[in-house]
Amino acid sequence: MANSYREIFKAAGAKGFSAAGFVARMPISMMGIGIVTMLSQLRGEYWLAGAVAATFALSTALMAPQISRMVDRLGQSRILLPFTGISVVSIVFLLLCTRYEAPDWTLFLFALIAGCMPSMPAMVRARWAELYRGSPKLQTAFAFESVMDELCFIIGPIISVGLSVMLFPEAGPLLAIVFLAIGVILFTMQKSTEPAVRPLHSDHKGSVIKIGSLRVLVFALIALGTIFGTVDIVSVAFAENQGNTAAASIVLSVYALGSCLAGLVYGALRLRTPLYRQFLWAAAVTMATMLPLLFVDNITKLAVAVFFAGISVAPTIIVTMGLVEKIVPESKVTEGMTWAITGMGIGVALGSSAAGWVVDHFGARTGFAVAIAAGILALIIVALGYKSLMTAYNYAIRSSEQ
């Protein structure tokens, strides 16, 4: 398995852009929780902290595909730096407004503008696609990046919250934008691996979200993202009910660990099964692994259940990115990947809010019903869109062989 991962880094520049991309994507896991921690300490109002963080998350979800669309048209180096600069400056103003007790509306304004942060996971994957398009190595590369995503979400919140509590409230978000600025600068300096800008075909004008098979993937990922958001919220509530709130971080780390291990193993495999069929299997496994959550009654059982639930996460993301790379025109692959990531982000937000409401009204264990419902919905979406995915995938394969 290790040989498979060593192989992908033999390409010139691969280590450099992957490392820079890892640094640049750290703010994804640090910023939201950092804003909540900062505002709750300095303003003492959790509703305000949550609302500002949600504004930033929603703005990012809406703007990221548009930024990626410009990247496909003009190139990474021309687009990433200016938008990163706008995001960094806006976050600095957000921190200053918080520190000097500016009116609440200023916090929402700068959180909204800060959302023009580029989707760095999509940018990194676009470079891997450029290197290994049509090669089995691409699945391994996508697997590696999925593991890096999980690693960010393991260590990012710990760093962000820890610094804000131990040093000063703004420390977490401040370090996040330092990571963003340094990572994007190093990433864009590496011109040799930057994807080529390809001319748009007359049939490919407009956003790629118009492609039916891509919409199937995005809607399925919204449902799957709802599961992830639900597990996060309900795990914290469950641990609190058990009188051991700190154990929630262990449970969520176990969830991410299951995903990491599965991603590493899956990335080294060379399955002959078509990706659209793998996607259906992944949705089925995801739904099935949600069912044991209804029967957990202590932290240990919850940790075991979420470990197995996490096994489907990374492989599902890997398959999704493989399908996007196939069904979206080469000239728009970055935008396509960003839509997939955005769908998942929207799902996480929906899951968090829906699960929070259920927990408040019916208790922590009942909150897992949201994850089960989302798993069933994801499987239904994939089943209904199966023919569309199969047609788009087979057409892409035939086109590549001609």
BASEZA-723818 format. One record per residue (C-alpha): x, y, z. Coordinates in Angstrom, 3 decimals, decimal comma, padded with zeros to 6 digits, m for minus. Each point is the difference from the previous one (the first is absolute). Example, Ala and Ser with C-alpha at 12.3 -4.5 7.8 and 13.67 -1.06 7.14 Angstrom:
<atoms>
         c1         c2         c3
    012,300   m004,500    007,800
    001,370    003,440   m000,660
</atoms>
This chain:
<atoms>
         c1         c2         c3
    000,000    000,000    000,000
    002,815    002,393    000,865
    001,468   m000,521   m003,484
   m003,219    001,284   m001,578
    000,292    003,274    001,876
    003,713    000,354   m000,678
   m000,715   m000,369   m003,708
   m002,264    003,044   m000,222
    002,703    002,245    001,473
    002,577   m000,945   m002,632
   m001,483    002,639   m002,322
    001,982    003,229    000,053
   m001,549    002,582    002,311
   m002,567   m002,351    001,543
    001,440    000,178    003,505
    000,222    003,775   m000,148
   m003,549    000,834   m001,059
   m001,500   m002,651    002,277
    001,868    001,349    003,034
   m000,906    003,605   m000,811
   m003,607   m001,041   m000,578
   m000,119   m001,655    003,410
    001,103    003,223    001,704
   m002,414    002,101   m002,081
   m003,034   m002,170    000,844
    000,521    000,116    003,776
   m002,319    003,041    000,385
   m002,938   m002,133   m001,170
    000,053   m001,876    003,307
    001,268    002,900    002,136
   m002,013    003,052   m000,981
   m003,568   m000,912    000,953
    000,822   m001,396    003,432
    002,529    002,817    000,462
   m002,667    002,663   m000,615
   m002,349   m001,690    002,466
    002,706   m000,259    002,673
    001,146    003,592   m000,523
   m003,442    001,604    000,096
   m001,263   m002,105    002,887
    002,953    001,200    002,078
   m000,044    003,671   m000,998
   m003,744    000,547   m000,479
   m001,418   m002,724    002,218
   m002,844   m000,745   m002,416
   m000,099   m003,434   m001,581
   m002,839    000,896   m002,363
    002,134    002,794   m001,454
    003,066   m002,242   m000,231
   m001,967   m002,722   m001,760
   m001,734    002,431   m002,355
    003,241    001,668   m001,100
    001,696   m003,386   m000,517
   m003,021   m001,174   m002,008
    000,160    003,167   m002,130
    003,633   m000,741   m000,814
   m000,759   m003,666   m000,791
   m002,967    000,831   m002,237
    001,927    002,719   m001,837
    002,875   m002,417   m000,612
   m002,384   m002,662   m001,302
   m001,613    002,417   m002,454
    003,148    001,745   m001,195
    002,426   m002,911   m000,319
   m001,524   m001,444   m003,213
    000,020    003,443   m001,632
    003,659    000,510    000,901
    000,858   m003,462   m001,320
   m001,839    000,797   m003,209
    002,275    003,013   m000,475
    003,005   m002,193    000,793
   m000,947   m002,365   m002,834
   m000,241    002,952   m002,384
    003,063    002,002    001,054
    002,278   m002,322    001,979
    000,733   m000,596    003,675
    002,816    002,506    000,437
   m002,029    002,894   m001,440
   m003,080   m000,569    002,170
    001,093   m001,549    003,296
    002,252    002,822    001,214
   m002,455    002,925   m000,335
   m002,924   m001,879    001,533
    002,184   m001,311    002,797
    001,130    003,573    000,650
   m003,608    001,204    000,255
   m000,859   m002,825    002,395
    003,041    000,606    002,203
   m000,613    003,762    000,236
   m003,688   m000,554    000,779
    000,816   m002,414    002,822
    002,503    002,487    001,429
   m002,774    002,608    000,078
   m002,323   m002,557    001,593
    002,543   m000,560    002,775
    000,475    003,757    000,503
   m003,757    000,626    000,122
   m000,329   m002,729    002,597
    002,860    001,309    002,115
   m001,140    003,633   m000,071
   m003,712   m000,779    000,469
   m001,235    001,276   m003,342
   m003,741   m000,383   m000,741
   m001,197   m003,550   m000,655
   m000,831    000,732   m003,630
    003,710    000,564   m000,745
    000,743   m003,561    001,111
   m002,552   m001,394   m002,448
    001,266    002,274   m002,785
    003,635   m001,086    000,255
   m000,951   m003,665    000,548
   m001,987    000,213   m003,228
    002,901    001,513   m001,971
    002,498   m002,424    001,562
   m001,957   m002,817   m001,608
    001,808    000,571   m003,303
    002,661   m002,407    001,290
    000,903   m002,398   m002,867
   m000,723   m003,731    000,284
    003,552   m001,260    000,361
   m000,940   m003,722    000,166
   m001,455    000,397   m003,504
    003,100    001,865   m001,221
    002,325   m002,748    001,217
   m002,152   m002,739   m001,499
   m000,082    001,871   m003,311
    003,806   m000,193   m000,105
   m000,065   m003,727    000,698
   m002,568   m000,401   m002,793
    002,311    001,887   m002,343
    002,885   m002,317    000,876
   m001,787   m003,348   m000,062
   m003,121    000,369   m002,139
   m000,881   m003,437   m001,381
    002,412   m001,772    002,353
   m000,815   m002,296    002,971
    002,346    002,231    002,008
   m002,696    002,677    000,055
   m002,147   m002,033    002,410
    003,001   m000,368    002,298
    000,659    003,737   m000,175
   m003,641    000,793    000,811
    000,185   m002,469    002,891
    003,073    001,736    001,369
   m001,734    003,380   m000,162
   m003,082   m001,377    001,760
    002,228   m001,181    002,822
    001,600    003,455    000,139
   m003,484    001,531    000,239
   m000,767   m002,231    002,968
    003,325    000,848    001,619
   m000,806    003,703   m000,285
   m003,290   m000,539    001,803
    001,745   m001,977    002,739
    002,721    002,515    000,838
   m001,474    003,295   m001,263
   m002,735    000,512    002,627
    002,352   m001,054    002,798
    002,573    002,606   m001,076
   m002,586    002,727   m000,548
   m001,881   m000,439    003,278
    003,165   m000,676    001,999
    001,726    003,191   m001,134
   m003,111    002,139    000,515
   m000,387   m001,296    003,549
    003,659   m000,018    001,045
    001,312    003,147   m001,725
   m002,675    002,523   m001,016
   m003,486   m000,424   m001,529
    000,994    001,024   m003,528
    002,995   m002,372   m000,137
   m001,792   m002,885   m001,734
   m001,467    001,950   m002,954
    003,224    002,019   m000,250
    002,148   m003,108   m000,428
   m002,542   m001,333   m002,502
    000,502    002,958   m002,341
    003,769   m000,269    000,418
   m000,253   m003,607   m001,193
   m002,252    001,100   m002,866
    002,300    002,786   m001,193
    003,229   m002,003    000,227
   m001,539   m003,132   m001,488
   m001,584    001,756   m002,996
    003,168    001,994   m000,738
    002,130   m003,172    000,022
   m002,644   m001,856   m002,013
   m000,255    002,594   m002,771
    003,783    000,336   m000,251
    000,127   m003,540   m001,368
   m000,849    000,699   m003,631
    001,197   m003,291   m001,486
   m002,890   m002,024    001,446
   m002,727    002,611   m000,535
   m002,832   m001,381   m002,171
   m000,064    001,388   m003,506
   m002,820    002,381   m000,903
   m002,024   m001,739   m002,691
   m002,312    001,766   m002,432
   m003,706   m000,433    000,657
   m001,927   m002,126   m002,465
   m003,187    001,580   m001,311
   m001,990   m002,742    001,775
    001,686    000,710    003,338
   m000,980    003,609    000,588
   m001,595    000,911    003,314
    000,438   m001,664    003,355
    000,689   m003,738    000,199
   m002,817   m000,328    002,520
   m002,254   m000,172   m003,073
    001,367   m003,513   m000,616
   m002,653   m002,418    001,300
    002,407   m002,666    001,221
    001,988    002,576    001,971
   m003,200    001,172    001,678
   m000,611   m003,604    001,063
    003,420   m000,022    001,677
   m000,539    003,385    001,669
   m003,434   m000,914    001,385
    001,320   m003,342    001,222
    002,893    001,782    001,706
   m002,399    002,430    001,672
   m001,730   m003,015    001,539
    003,332   m001,623    000,925
    001,301    003,286    001,418
   m003,117    000,122    002,185
    001,207   m003,233    001,565
    003,399    001,492    000,805
   m001,512    003,122    001,560
   m002,422   m002,111    002,026
    002,708   m002,284    001,367
    002,014    003,033    001,149
   m002,858    001,663    001,877
   m001,616   m003,115    001,459
    003,332   m001,430    001,171
    000,635    003,152    002,048
   m003,538   m000,051    001,433
    000,186   m003,729    000,755
    003,352    000,367    001,776
   m001,361    002,915    002,032
   m003,006   m002,078    001,052
    002,401   m002,712    001,106
    001,787    002,533    002,192
    003,195   m000,117   m002,052
   m000,102    002,829   m002,548
    003,750   m000,251   m000,672
   m000,546   m003,526   m001,347
   m001,762    001,517   m003,020
    003,371    001,008   m001,452
    001,192   m003,601    000,308
   m003,156   m001,300   m001,682
    000,363    002,424   m002,915
    003,692   m000,859   m000,341
   m000,943   m003,692   m000,192
   m002,558    000,882   m002,695
    002,708    001,780   m002,004
    002,457   m002,842    000,660
   m002,398   m002,531   m001,510
   m000,292    002,192   m003,079
    003,780    000,470   m000,257
    000,785   m003,713    000,196
   m002,711   m000,892   m002,497
    001,209    002,720   m002,361
    003,585   m001,250    000,128
   m001,023   m003,596   m000,726
   m002,521    000,925   m002,682
    002,475    002,266   m001,773
    002,453   m002,879   m000,401
   m002,604   m002,315   m001,560
   m000,462   m000,431   m003,744
   m003,679   m000,827   m000,324
   m001,414   m000,776   m003,427
   m003,532    000,867    001,063
   m001,232    003,185   m001,748
   m000,007    003,085    002,195
   m003,747    000,566   m000,278
   m000,603   m003,483    001,448
    002,566    000,610    002,743
   m001,872    003,203    000,862
   m003,245   m001,952    000,430
    001,758   m002,519    002,231
    001,561    002,799    002,037
   m003,409    001,601    000,568
   m001,435   m003,365    001,069
    002,865   m000,669    002,421
   m000,325    003,524    001,419
   m003,695   m000,513    000,677
    000,571   m003,433    001,556
    002,725    001,216    002,359
   m002,348    002,658    001,392
   m002,453   m002,546    001,441
    002,137   m001,112    003,001
    000,026    003,605    001,272
   m003,579   m000,421    001,228
    001,120   m002,684    002,461
    002,980    001,690    001,685
   m000,410    000,700    003,705
    003,522    000,935    001,099
    003,116    001,752   m001,317
    001,889   m003,217   m000,787
   m002,789   m001,360   m002,186
   m000,333    003,375   m001,689
    003,726    000,052   m000,813
   m000,188   m003,488   m001,507
   m003,109    000,889   m002,005
    001,433    003,214   m001,447
    003,275   m001,742   m000,875
   m001,874   m002,362   m002,300
   m002,216    002,844   m001,211
    003,134    001,939   m000,946
    001,266   m002,832   m002,200
   m002,309    001,064   m002,830
    000,862    003,724    000,105
    003,356    000,257   m001,790
   m000,755   m002,674   m002,645
   m003,248    001,802   m000,844
    001,853    003,286   m000,473
    002,689   m001,712   m002,088
   m002,585   m001,587   m002,295
   m001,865    003,304   m000,264
    003,089    001,876   m001,122
    000,786   m002,757   m002,481
   m003,492    000,324   m001,476
    000,273    003,794   m000,173
    003,307   m000,296   m001,821
   m001,644   m002,297   m002,548
   m003,360    001,674   m000,631
    001,030    003,677    000,118
    001,831    001,522   m002,997
    003,742    000,348    000,539
   m000,321    003,769   m000,360
   m002,266    000,140    003,063
    001,292   m002,721    002,291
    000,887    002,399    002,853
   m003,501    001,445    000,064
   m001,488   m003,490   m000,060
    002,065   m001,146    002,977
   m000,858    003,162    001,876
   m003,727   m000,600   m000,507
    000,468   m003,459    001,517
    001,823    001,431    003,016
   m002,613    002,763    000,292
   m002,817   m002,555    000,016
    001,649   m001,791    002,875
    000,476    003,279    001,861
   m003,661    000,896   m000,403
   m000,927   m003,438    001,324
    002,217    000,437    003,065
   m001,731    003,306    000,780
   m003,452   m001,575   m000,460
    000,937   m002,983    002,134
    001,339    002,173    002,799
   m003,123    002,155    000,172
   m002,502   m002,876   m000,435
    001,757   m002,231    002,510
    000,284    002,885    002,469
   m003,770    000,558   m000,178
   m000,752   m003,698    000,473
    002,408   m000,273    002,936
   m001,561    003,037    001,710
   m003,528   m001,387   m000,367
    000,392   m003,784    000,164
    003,417   m000,789    001,478
    003,464   m000,916   m001,209
   m000,609   m003,626   m001,015
   m002,970    001,009   m002,138
    002,297    002,406   m001,847
    001,595   m002,961   m001,768
   m003,310   m000,522   m001,793
    000,935    003,034   m002,104
    003,131   m001,818   m001,195
   m001,986   m003,145   m000,818
   m002,613    002,009   m001,921
    002,778    001,773   m001,919
    001,630   m003,337   m000,805
   m003,260   m001,364   m001,395
   m000,522    003,193   m002,003
    003,541   m000,205   m001,431
   m000,582   m003,580   m001,135
   m003,307    000,986   m001,629
    001,637    002,914   m001,835
    002,817   m002,203   m001,315
   m002,439   m002,731   m001,040
   m002,216    002,480   m001,857
    003,009    001,607   m001,677
    001,812   m003,274   m000,694
   m000,904   m000,093   m003,693
    001,111    003,606   m000,471
    003,360   m000,708    001,662
    000,485   m003,196   m002,011
   m000,787    001,748   m003,311
    002,311    002,955    000,722
    002,821   m002,268    001,198
   m000,189   m002,367   m002,980
   m000,140    002,930   m002,417
    003,141    001,453    001,596
    001,809   m003,340   m000,269
   m000,951   m000,382   m003,687
    001,084    003,567   m000,751
    003,389   m000,535    001,647
    000,596   m003,135   m002,066
   m000,638    001,722   m003,305
</atoms>
